[in-house]
Amino acid sequence: MSSFFARRVIVAPRSLRAFSTTATRPLAKVTIVGNLADSPELQATSTGRDIIKYSVASNSGSKENRHTSWFRVASFEPEGPRREFLQSLQKGSLVYVEGDVSINQWEDAEGNSRTSFNIIQQRIELLRRPYSQVDSSSGDQAAAGGI
């Protein structure tokens, strides 16, 4: 004897989301935790708009198989305290970055196919300032009252 069990399955319409009343939108985001490769640099685009560029190095894998990935990030932060904060960050700072991602493909002057992975910063947090390189001999003298 075989028995047949029917189970009622309810499928939500694709146009509705349980947590929001707005329509869904495409999304491409990235989160990076890593060290600044250098201090952020203020530049101008070809249209004259200010852009701050910086690179973040993020390590993955075990100690024996450590791999570093480098990410170039751009920020269009307007003038103000947040922009000043971003520009004050030093090489080696451990940062948390959230950004929007896009991938562009093009052909260079030699006809080679190229791809770029672009990150536009939406949020940055300083997790740790870089370790300072204190000269131990001068530090000992200062502690002893010598300097």
C-alpha positions as CSV (number, residue, x, y, z in Angstrom):
1,M,0.0,0.0,0.0
2,S,1.3,3.3,-0.9
3,S,0.1,6.4,0.7
4,F,0.0,9.8,-0.9
5,F,0.6,12.9,1.2
6,A,-0.3,16.3,-0.3
7,R,1.3,19.3,1.2
8,R,0.1,22.8,0.5
9,V,2.9,25.1,-0.7
10,I,2.4,28.8,-0.6
11,V,4.5,30.9,-2.9
12,A,4.8,34.6,-2.4
13,P,4.4,36.7,-5.5
14,R,7.8,37.8,-6.9
15,S,6.8,41.5,-6.8
16,L,6.4,41.5,-3.0
17,R,9.0,41.3,-0.3
18,A,8.0,40.5,3.3
19,F,10.4,43.1,4.8
20,S,9.7,46.0,2.4
21,T,7.0,47.5,0.3
22,T,9.4,48.9,-2.3
23,A,10.2,47.0,-5.5
24,T,13.4,45.0,-5.7
25,R,16.5,46.6,-7.3
26,P,19.7,45.0,-8.6
27,L,22.5,45.2,-6.1
28,A,26.3,44.8,-6.2
29,K,28.1,45.6,-3.0
30,V,31.4,44.6,-1.4
31,T,32.8,44.7,2.1
32,I,36.6,44.9,2.6
33,V,38.6,44.8,5.8
34,G,42.2,45.5,5.2
35,N,45.1,47.9,5.5
36,L,45.5,51.1,3.5
37,A,48.4,50.7,1.0
38,D,49.0,54.5,1.2
39,S,47.3,57.6,2.4
40,P,44.1,58.5,0.4
41,E,44.9,61.0,-2.5
42,L,42.7,63.8,-3.7
43,Q,42.4,64.1,-7.5
44,A,40.1,65.7,-10.0
45,T,38.2,63.9,-12.7
46,S,38.2,65.0,-16.3
47,T,35.0,67.0,-15.5
48,G,36.6,68.7,-12.6
49,R,34.8,66.8,-9.9
50,D,36.9,65.9,-6.8
51,I,37.6,62.2,-6.2
52,I,39.6,60.6,-3.4
53,K,41.4,57.4,-4.4
54,Y,43.1,54.8,-2.2
55,S,44.0,51.1,-2.2
56,V,43.2,48.5,0.5
57,A,45.2,45.3,0.9
58,S,43.2,42.4,2.4
59,N,44.8,39.1,3.4
60,S,43.2,35.7,3.3
61,G,44.2,32.1,3.8
62,S,46.3,30.4,6.5
63,K,49.8,31.6,7.4
64,E,51.4,29.1,5.0
65,N,49.0,30.0,2.1
66,R,48.6,33.7,2.8
67,H,47.3,35.6,-0.2
68,T,46.9,39.4,-0.5
69,S,44.2,41.0,-2.7
70,W,44.5,44.6,-3.6
71,F,41.4,46.8,-4.1
72,R,41.3,50.2,-5.6
73,V,38.6,52.4,-4.0
74,A,37.2,55.8,-5.0
75,S,35.2,58.2,-2.9
76,F,33.2,61.2,-4.0
77,E,32.9,62.6,-0.4
78,P,32.0,66.3,-0.5
79,E,34.0,68.8,1.5
80,G,33.5,68.6,5.2
81,P,34.5,66.6,8.3
82,R,34.0,63.2,6.7
83,R,36.3,64.1,3.8
84,E,38.9,65.5,6.1
85,F,38.8,62.3,8.2
86,L,39.2,60.2,5.1
87,Q,42.2,62.3,3.9
88,S,43.8,62.1,7.4
89,L,44.1,58.3,7.3
90,Q,47.6,57.0,7.2
91,K,49.3,54.2,5.3
92,G,48.8,50.9,7.3
93,S,45.5,51.9,8.9
94,L,43.2,49.0,9.3
95,V,39.9,50.0,7.7
96,Y,36.4,48.6,7.1
97,V,35.0,49.7,3.7
98,E,31.6,49.1,2.2
99,G,31.1,50.1,-1.5
100,D,29.1,49.7,-4.6
101,V,30.8,47.5,-7.3
102,S,30.8,47.6,-11.0
103,I,32.9,45.7,-13.6
104,N,33.9,47.4,-16.9
105,Q,35.3,45.7,-19.9
106,W,37.1,47.5,-22.7
107,E,39.8,47.2,-25.3
108,D,43.1,49.0,-24.8
109,A,45.1,50.8,-27.5
110,E,47.0,47.5,-28.4
111,G,43.7,45.7,-28.9
112,N,43.9,43.7,-25.6
113,S,40.7,43.0,-23.7
114,R,40.8,44.6,-20.3
115,T,38.6,44.4,-17.2
116,S,38.4,46.7,-14.2
117,F,36.7,46.1,-10.9
118,N,35.5,49.5,-9.6
119,I,34.6,50.2,-6.0
120,I,32.8,53.4,-5.0
121,Q,33.0,53.9,-1.3
122,Q,29.7,54.2,0.6
123,R,31.1,53.8,4.1
124,I,34.5,53.6,5.8
125,E,35.4,53.0,9.4
126,L,38.8,53.2,11.0
127,L,39.4,49.9,13.0
128,R,43.0,50.6,14.1
129,R,45.6,53.2,13.4
130,P,49.0,52.0,12.1
131,Y,51.6,50.9,14.7
132,S,54.0,53.8,15.3
133,Q,57.7,53.1,14.8
134,V,59.2,54.3,18.1
135,D,62.9,54.3,18.3
136,S,63.5,52.3,21.5
137,S,66.8,54.0,22.4
138,S,65.3,57.5,22.3
139,G,62.3,56.3,24.1
140,D,64.5,54.9,26.9
141,Q,66.4,58.2,27.2
142,A,63.2,60.2,27.3
143,A,61.8,57.9,30.1
144,A,65.1,58.4,32.0
145,G,64.8,62.2,31.6
146,G,67.7,62.4,29.1
147,I,65.9,64.2,26.3
